[in-house]
Amino acid sequence: MAAKNSLSIAVRLGMLGVVLGLLAPRQLPAQGLIDQQYAGPFDVGDLCCEMINRANYQIGQSFKPSQPFLIGVEVNLQNNSNGAKRVHMLLRQGGITGPILYSSFGSKWINPTGANDFRWERFDTCPIQLTPEATYTIQIAQDNGGDDVRWRLRSGGDPYTRGTGYRGGAAVPWDYGFRTYYLPVATAAQAVINNVVAPANATRGVAFNVTVNYTLNNINPVGAFVQPFVTASVGAIKTRHQDSCYELAGPQSKTFNFTLPANFPLGARPILVHVGLHDQNLASTTVMVNVN
C-alpha cells in the first residue's frame, strides 16, 4: 500500500512539474533565434569557398528577413594562415552597393582554422530594425585584403531562394553560408521605480544630477527585445534616455544632468519621472527639489 501511495504521489508531482513548466515564461537563447540561414550542404575541393581579397572586396550574401529586429550575423569562414586575421561585416540595405546600415569595422579577429576547416563566426549587434521581406546584404571584408580568409559556399541549384551571393560587386549563381539572429519584441513587461536620488536643494545656474533606479520585470518572453525609456523633467526642462541597445530584466539606473536657468521659478518644484517601454508609460513618480 505504501509503495502504491508513493507511486501516486510521484505521478502527481511529475504532472505538477509539467504544468509548472508550461506556465513558466519561455527563456530565449542568449544569442537570439535564427531567422534566415543557409547552413549547407557546401561545395568541396577547389569550389569550396570564395577568397575575400581586394579583387573580391564586394563579396556578400543577400537575404530577406521575416523578423524586424536583427541582433547578430554568423558567416562560415576559413582562415588558412598561421595567424589571426581581422575581418569586418557590413550590413547593406538592398544589394551589395546599397547604403550601409551597420559596420563592425575593427571588431573581429579570425583565428587560424586549418586548410580544410571552417567555423561559424558571429558578429553581434544591438538590434537593427529591418523591414520584413525587404532585401538586405551581408558584406564580408578582410582587413589586409589577402587570400587567407575564405567564405564557404554552395554553387548551383539556388540553395537559398530568398537571396543571392555577390562576388566583385556582381550577383552570382551561388549562396554563402550565413545565419541571421533576431529577438522578438516583448509582449508584456512591468517597470517599478525603486527610488529617485535628487538633491534637496538646487541653485539656478548650477548643474545637479537626478538618478532614477528602476527594475524591469515580467518581460514576456524572457529575454525578448525591450527598449525602455526614462524621462525626468523639472518644469519645462525635460530630459529623456532611451537605449539604442536592448536591456534584460532586472535593476537599471539612469542619471540625468540639469542646469536650471536664471529665470527659473524659486521655491519647491516637482521633478517628474516616467519609466516606460517602447513609448508606453509603465511607471511614474514625483520628488521635490527646492530651487534657490
Phi, psi and omega in degrees: 000317180297320179296320179296317178297320180297319179296319180297317179297318181296319179297316180296318179296321178296318179295321178297320178298321178296316180297314180297323178296323179290327182277339184291145179297144181287126179269120180280148175301146183300329182273001182091192183243146179287131173259289180248150179195153158230112187243020178117170005288159181246161174289162182233173178069220182292341181262015188295330198193173180241130177289137178262095181227185185297324180293331181251030186305318180274070178249131186196179180220123178269159180203163174240112181288153171254351182240154189273345186235107178275130179238355180187155178226136172243142175228150185265105190238158173233137173243098183267061180218182181265357182217169180291146179236141181269129184233145182241150174239131174241143174249124182246148174276128183081223183275196187291342178254009182288171179302142179279122177267332183206143175223133180258023188310129176082014190244355188221119174254130181257117179284156178303139181249343187100164188294330186240013185249146176230152177225152172278121180250130188252140173243114181271145177226156161293155185307126175256121182282120179248161175263114179306138179076359170278165183261134175226158183229131173271122178247135179243133179225144177261140188299314183264000175069017181282190182255018188280323185263133182229147182250122184291146186214171172227119181262144177081146175083356179048065186295330175247109190276354182258017179184183182215160174276158176231143176221125181058029178087357182245145177294141181231158183276050174209170180232147178262154179290122181206161171217141171244144183240147180221163168240137174289158177282137179300133178266347178205144177197160179226137176243135177237124175277113183283314176192162177236124181259115181215154179290153176289330183229145177226137180256132179302133181087355180246127184292145173214159183253149171233121181249128180252119176254123184216170181228135172264124181236165169055039175287128184230122354288159182300129181090003179292165182289124175231143178231081184287154173232151176227130176238147173221134183220144173235109185061231180273358181271116186231137175237153182218135174242127174223124184291140174278338175258181182260154178244154176260174179297156177123184183288143179226161178213133178228138180241133180244149179246129180239145167226114183278137181291167184295335181263013181292140181301139179278165176101188182289125181229142181279143168256114182268132182235134176230140174234133181210185185218125179052045176070012174254121181290131182245333182205148181216154174201170181223135171235157184255145173227137179268116182269127181227000000 
